[in-house]
């Protein structure tokens, strides 16, 4: 009888050790996991926030690496402004303090979907408001391929763009078709057909056709989400978000990404 009890005790100890080891492996995996968040668009993604607003209390955490290529086709950071990345960083650092993130932002003032078209070379030059921006899709892919480690996982694509498309010939009418093409192309070229695409909704007053197209795509395509923007505070031009608006917008992007990460991890645990 005593031998039997001892055997049961020994088995329980071994089981606890194995379980503990598995749990530690899971924690270690989260600690070493690196997610990539891609950020594309035009001037509001570039951001018109004043860096002086950030002060010392708002900064990128050690687990977040920020690669900022906005404004410059030579892929060099310039300017003293900020976009939604700092509000995004606040949320992700709070929710996942041991998970590594890489933010890769590439955006430019005045960029329309024609500038972002994967087949830019075939676009009629008269349809492009600023052809000096060149082929933004190809440039962004070159950044991604050059600067993202091979063991890092693209987690989501944040999109903030659309205000200028209402003013360009046919761009508003074609916005849904063009953005659909861009989403599918990035998913294809990044080899992830389920890559979440999170759209900061263009305000109706900045383009009703654009706003409706974004809503339609979020309804029709899998893994496309909308982030509401209509109540965010703005500069006096009523087009660009101000310091507080950009921080709040970044936090809303972050909240959606948190849902995506928790959903993914829940699936893994359930499996």
Secondary structure by P-SEA (a helix, b strand, c coil): caaaaaaaaaaaaaaaaaaaaaaaaaaaaaaabbbbbbbbbccccccccccccccccccccccbbbbbbccccccccccccccaaaaaaaaaaaacccbbbbbbbbbbcccccccccccccccccccccccccccaaaaaaaaaaccccccccccbbbbbbccccccccccccaaaaaaaaaaaaaaaaacccccbbbbccccccccaaaaaaaaaaaaccccbbbbbccccccccccccccaaaaaaaaaaaaaaaaaaaaaaaaaaaac
